[in-house]
Amino acid sequence: MAKTDEAATEVGYEQARDELIDVVRRLEAGGTTLEESLALWERGEELAKVCRRWLDGARARLNAALAEPGEPAGQN
């Protein structure tokens, strides 16, 4: 499973988001076996983590860009 985790971290935000949307649609549609549903759920969790890392990174960059000179980021 480490290979899947590694592959998930290499995708960009938009690709991870789009795949996550597809995973959710497939789960909501039903018609999959329990094993398929669990695999989809696990993939969705991995993709959600990738998206969260991208968003956290973007938030940190934005905070740094908005910080006043000499003021620590996030203290606006």
C-alpha positions in Angstrom: 0.0 0.0 0.0 3.0 2.3 0.4 3.1 2.5 -3.4 -0.4 3.9 -3.5 0.4 6.4 -0.8 3.5 7.5 -2.7 1.5 7.9 -5.9 -1.2 9.9 -4.2 1.3 12.4 -2.9 2.7 13.0 -6.3 -0.5 14.3 -7.8 -1.5 17.9 -7.9 -4.4 19.4 -6.0 -6.8 19.5 -9.0 -6.1 16.0 -10.0 -6.5 14.7 -6.5 -9.7 16.7 -6.1 -11.2 15.4 -9.3 -10.4 11.8 -8.5 -11.8 12.3 -5.0 -15.1 13.6 -6.6 -15.2 10.5 -8.8 -14.6 8.2 -5.8 -17.4 9.8 -3.9 -19.8 9.5 -6.9 -18.9 5.8 -7.2 -19.5 5.2 -3.5 -22.8 7.1 -3.6 -24.0 5.2 -6.7 -23.6 1.9 -4.9 -23.5 -1.4 -6.8 -20.0 -2.2 -5.7 -18.9 -5.1 -3.5 -17.9 -4.6 0.1 -14.2 -5.1 -0.9 -14.5 -2.6 -3.8 -16.2 -0.1 -1.5 -13.5 -0.4 1.1 -10.8 0.1 -1.5 -12.6 3.2 -2.8 -13.0 4.5 0.7 -9.3 4.0 1.4 -8.4 5.8 -1.9 -10.7 8.6 -1.0 -9.0 9.0 2.4 -5.6 9.2 0.7 -6.8 11.8 -1.8 -8.4 13.9 0.9 -5.1 13.9 2.8 -3.3 15.0 -0.4 -5.9 17.8 -0.9 -5.5 18.9 2.7 -1.7 19.1 2.4 -2.0 21.2 -0.7 -4.5 23.6 0.9 -2.4 23.8 4.1 0.6 24.7 2.0 -1.3 27.3 0.1 -2.6 28.8 3.3 0.9 29.0 4.8 2.2 30.7 1.6 -0.7 33.2 1.6 -0.1 34.0 5.3 3.6 34.5 4.6 2.8 36.8 1.7 0.3 38.9 3.7 2.5 39.2 6.8 4.0 42.6 7.5 7.8 42.8 7.3 9.3 41.7 10.5 6.0 40.2 11.8 5.6 36.4 12.1 3.2 34.9 9.5 -0.3 34.3 10.8 -0.4 37.3 13.2 -2.5 39.7 11.2 
